[in-house]
Amino acid sequence: TGKIMLWIVGLCLLISLPAAADLTKGPYLQNLDIDRVTICFETDLDGQGAVEVGTDTGYGETFTGQGTAFTHDGVTVYQYKIAIDDRDADTLYHYRVVHGGVTTEDFSFVTEPDHLTPFRFVVFGDSRGGAIGSPNIEHEAAIAAIIDEGPALYFNTGDLVSGGASLDNWAYFFVAEHDLMANVPL
């Protein structure tokens, strides 16, 4: 009976633990400027999100924000856009996202250089196609090649996905471009 009691106590503890959030998209970078960037992500759990930022993996600063609910086909997710400001130009920063008991791996971004410094960028397009479980090999190979080039930003001329109204198409897009979008603004 002692083992049964321990099992019941353990089960009760598991049931009472809060659910851990899943990042359903991201993180990804937007609105890069000389002194700021916006770090975006999506999760399946409401609440306050945080981005820890620093010039090394000790981070040092935390920026927070609330998600905005988005419901499609009866499924609600929460989209976060957390502005990171007061940065130095042309500087490498490390960051990680913290939400709902989950902390992501380390990512990084470089703030925009002053307007006289040369920088590398990539332009590509027509990345549409593919799905979770049925990847677009050409799209994923292009992303790997772009990562190897080390651009400061990249542009996609379109079509990003086969059908913009399909969340499944976007889910694959964010999976295929995750390693690039988390470190380089699109």
N, C-alpha and C positions, 0 to 999 in steps of 0.2 A: 504493500500500500504506500510505502514511502516513495517508491519510484513513480507510481501513478500520481501522487501529490506533486512531486517535482515537475512532472510532465505537464500537469494542469497549470501550475504556477508559470512555467515557461511559456505555455500557449497563451495565457492571459497577458503576459508581458509583450509578446509579439503582437497580439491584437491591439493593445493600447499604444504601440509605437506609432508616431505620425508617419504618413507615407512619404517616401523620398520622391522628389520631383525628377522627372525625366526631362532633359533638354531635348525638345523635339526638333528644333532647328538652331543652328549656330553653335558657338557665337560667330558673329560676322561684323565687319567694320563698315561704318558709313560716315559721311561728312568729315573726312580727314581735312585738317587745316594745319597751319603752322603751329598752333598752340592747343589743338583739341582734336578729338575723335569721338564718335558715338559708337558704343559697343551694343549690338543688338543680339537678342536671343529669344527663343520661344520655349515655354515649358507647359506641362499639363497640370500644374498646380499653381493656384493663386498665392499671392504673398509678396513680400519684399524681396527683390533681387539685389545682389551686390556684385561689384567688380572691384577686385583688389589689384592695385597698380603700383609699379615701382620701376626704377632703372635696373633692378636685379630681381631675382626670385625671392627676395625677402619682402617684396612688395612695399608696404609702408603706408599706403593710403587706400581708403575704401570709399567708393561712390555707390549710392543706393538709388533705387527707384521701384515704383509699383508697376505691375504689368497691366496691360489693357486687354480685357476679355475679347476674344474673337470666336464666334460660333459658326460652324459650317456643317451641314448635314447632321446636326444634333451633337457634334463634338465641340467642346469648348477648350481653347488653349489660351495662354496668356503671353502677349508679346511685350518685350522689354526693350527700351531704348535708353541707355544710360550714358549721359554725356560726361566725358572725361576732359576737363579743361585745365587751364593754367599750366600747360606743358611747355617745355623748351623745344624750339624748332630743330628739325633734323636730328632727333634723338631717339634711340631705341628704348622702348618701354616694354616690360613684361606685364602680363595680366592673367587673371583667372576669374571665372564666374563662380559665385557661391549662391545657391538657392535650394531651399527645401532639404537641407541636409546633404546636398551633393556639392562637391567642389571639382571643377574641371581641371584638366591638365594645364600646364603653362602654355600660353600663347604669347605672341609679341607683335608690336607694330612700330613703325618709325614715323614720327611726325613729319609733316611736309617740310622740305628744306626751304631756305629763303629763295626768293624768286630768281636768283642768279646761279644757283647750283644745278648742274645737270643731274638728271635722274633717268632711270630705266623704267619703261612701261611696256605693256603688251596689249595688242588689240587682236581679238579673234571673234569668231561668230559661228552661228548655225550649230550650236551645241545640243539642240533638241534631240529627244529620243532617249530611250532607256527607262528602266523602272527598277524599283527595289527587287532584287532577285533576278533581274534581266538587264544587266548594265549595258550602257553604250560605251563600248571599248574605246572608240575613237575619242569621245569626249573625255574619258578618264585619262587617256594617253596625252591628250592636249594639256590637261590640267597638270599632269606630272612634268611635262616639258616646260610649262610656264613657271612652275615652282623652281625648277632647275635654273631658270634665267634670273631669278631673284628680283622681280620688278618691285617698284615702289607703289604701283597701282596697276590695275588691269581693266580693260574695257571689253564688253561683249556686245557686238553690234546687233545681236538677235539672230535668229529666234533662240531664246533661252530654253524654252520648253515647247513641246508639241501643242499643248492646249493650255492657255493661261488660266482657264477657269477650273482646271483639274488640280486639286490639292495633291493627288498622287504624283502628278508630274513634278510639282514643286518639291515634294518630299525627296524624290530622287535627285533633283538638281542640287539641293542643299547637302545631300550625302556625297554626291560626286565632286562638289567643289569645296567641301568642308575644310580640308587642309590648306587650301589657298585662301578662302574667304576669312578664316580665323586670323590670318596674319597680314593680308594684303587687301586694301579696300577695292571693291568692284565699283 
